[in-house]
Amino acid sequence: MSHSAGSGDVLARGGIRATYAVRDEKSITQKKWDEMFADFDPEAFQKKEPVKVEGAKKEISRSR
């Protein structure tokens, strides 16, 4: 898929994935990363119930 700024348009046109380029991988230091996720609890996250959307279509695999 495209790496351009319009990658989101791929999804709007029915694509199953879009790739977004990263501008500068070194822009987030380990200290900043740790601060962003300081309160994240992976065990609590895994125990959460999935959000159910009223009227949502059942997802099917396109790799048949």
C-alpha positions as CSV (number, residue, x, y, z in Angstrom):
1,M,0.0,0.0,0.0
2,S,0.9,3.6,-0.3
3,H,3.2,5.5,2.1
4,S,1.8,8.9,1.1
5,A,-0.2,11.4,3.0
6,G,-3.3,10.0,1.4
7,S,-3.0,6.6,2.9
8,G,-6.2,7.1,4.9
9,D,-8.1,7.4,1.6
10,V,-7.2,3.8,0.9
11,L,-9.3,2.8,3.9
12,A,-12.2,5.1,2.8
13,R,-12.1,3.4,-0.6
14,G,-12.5,0.0,0.9
15,G,-8.9,-1.1,1.4
16,I,-8.2,-3.5,4.2
17,R,-5.0,-1.7,5.4
18,A,-3.0,1.5,5.0
19,T,0.6,2.1,5.8
20,Y,1.7,5.4,7.3
21,A,5.3,6.6,7.1
22,V,7.1,7.6,10.2
23,R,8.9,10.9,9.9
24,D,11.6,10.6,12.5
25,E,11.8,7.5,14.6
26,K,14.2,9.2,17.0
27,S,11.8,12.0,17.9
28,I,10.4,10.1,20.9
29,T,13.0,9.4,23.6
30,Q,12.8,6.5,25.9
31,K,12.0,8.9,28.7
32,K,9.0,10.4,26.8
33,W,7.8,6.9,25.9
34,D,7.9,5.8,29.5
35,E,6.0,8.9,30.6
36,M,3.3,8.3,28.0
37,F,2.7,4.8,29.2
38,A,3.4,5.2,32.9
39,D,-0.2,4.5,33.9
40,F,-0.9,1.7,31.4
41,D,-1.8,-1.6,33.0
42,P,-1.6,-4.4,30.3
43,E,-3.3,-7.0,32.5
44,A,-6.3,-4.7,33.1
45,F,-6.4,-3.9,29.4
46,Q,-6.6,-7.5,28.5
47,K,-9.4,-8.1,30.9
48,K,-11.6,-5.4,29.3
49,E,-14.7,-6.5,27.5
50,P,-14.7,-5.6,23.8
51,V,-16.9,-2.7,22.8
52,K,-20.1,-3.8,21.0
53,V,-21.4,-1.6,18.2
54,E,-25.1,-1.7,17.6
55,G,-25.9,-2.7,14.0
56,A,-22.3,-3.5,13.1
57,K,-21.8,-6.1,10.4
58,K,-20.0,-9.3,11.3
59,E,-16.4,-9.1,10.2
60,I,-15.4,-11.6,7.5
61,S,-12.0,-12.7,6.3
62,R,-11.0,-11.5,2.8
63,S,-8.3,-14.0,2.5
64,R,-10.4,-16.9,1.2
